[in-house]
Amino acid sequence: MVSEAIVLVKVNVGAVDKAMSFLKAYSEVREVASTAGHYDLIVRVVTDDLEKLHDFVTKNLHLIDGVQLTETHLIAKKIEK
């Protein structure tokens, strides 16, 4: 079952553009946006299942240089226009 999540990412000062460049290279990443506020990036991630989502966050996203912390929000249902 496809898993989709929004991951909020906080990065070190000056690391936003570098982190965005790394993230856009992953096929699981559908969108990356730089934001103002508590988190620096919003990342929309789509994987084949929850285990792959977990692996992406813990084995790829967390290892990007400059990433301080993440908060993952699983999408349970959505309506698209």
C-alpha positions as CSV (number, residue, x, y, z in Angstrom):
1,M,0.0,0.0,0.0
2,V,1.4,3.4,-1.0
3,S,2.5,5.6,1.9
4,E,2.6,9.3,1.7
5,A,3.9,11.7,4.3
6,I,4.7,15.3,4.9
7,V,8.1,15.6,6.6
8,L,9.0,18.9,8.4
9,V,12.7,19.4,8.5
10,K,14.9,21.7,10.6
11,V,18.4,22.3,9.2
12,N,21.5,24.1,10.3
13,V,21.8,27.8,9.5
14,G,22.9,28.2,5.9
15,A,22.1,24.6,4.9
16,V,18.7,25.0,3.4
17,D,19.8,25.2,-0.3
18,K,22.2,22.3,0.1
19,A,19.6,20.1,1.8
20,M,17.0,20.9,-0.9
21,S,19.5,19.9,-3.6
22,F,20.1,16.6,-1.9
23,L,16.4,15.9,-1.3
24,K,15.3,16.6,-4.9
25,A,17.6,13.8,-6.1
26,Y,15.5,11.1,-4.3
27,S,12.7,9.5,-6.3
28,E,10.6,9.3,-3.1
29,V,10.6,13.1,-2.8
30,R,7.7,14.7,-4.7
31,E,8.1,18.2,-3.5
32,V,10.5,20.3,-1.3
33,A,9.6,23.7,-0.1
34,S,11.6,26.2,2.0
35,T,9.5,27.8,4.7
36,A,9.5,30.5,7.3
37,G,8.8,29.4,10.8
38,H,9.9,26.7,13.2
39,Y,10.9,24.3,10.4
40,D,13.0,25.2,7.4
41,L,11.7,22.7,4.9
42,I,8.5,20.8,4.1
43,V,9.0,17.6,2.1
44,R,6.3,15.5,0.5
45,V,7.4,11.9,0.4
46,V,5.7,8.9,-1.4
47,T,6.9,5.3,-1.0
48,D,5.5,1.9,-1.8
49,D,4.8,1.1,1.9
50,L,5.4,2.2,5.5
51,E,8.7,0.3,5.8
52,K,10.2,2.1,2.8
53,L,9.0,5.4,4.2
54,H,10.7,4.6,7.5
55,D,13.8,3.6,5.7
56,F,13.8,6.8,3.6
57,V,13.5,9.0,6.6
58,T,16.0,7.2,8.9
59,K,18.6,6.0,6.3
60,N,18.5,8.9,3.8
61,L,16.9,12.1,5.1
62,H,18.5,11.9,8.6
63,L,21.9,11.4,7.1
64,I,21.9,14.6,4.9
65,D,24.5,17.0,6.2
66,G,22.9,19.8,8.1
67,V,19.7,18.1,9.0
68,Q,19.0,18.7,12.7
69,L,15.6,17.1,13.2
70,T,12.5,15.9,11.4
71,E,8.8,15.5,12.2
72,T,6.9,13.1,9.9
73,H,3.1,13.4,9.4
74,L,1.5,10.4,7.6
75,I,-1.2,11.3,5.2
76,A,-4.3,9.2,6.0
77,K,-6.7,10.7,3.4
78,K,-6.6,13.6,1.0
79,I,-8.8,15.3,-1.5
80,E,-7.2,16.8,-4.7
81,K,-8.7,19.5,-6.8
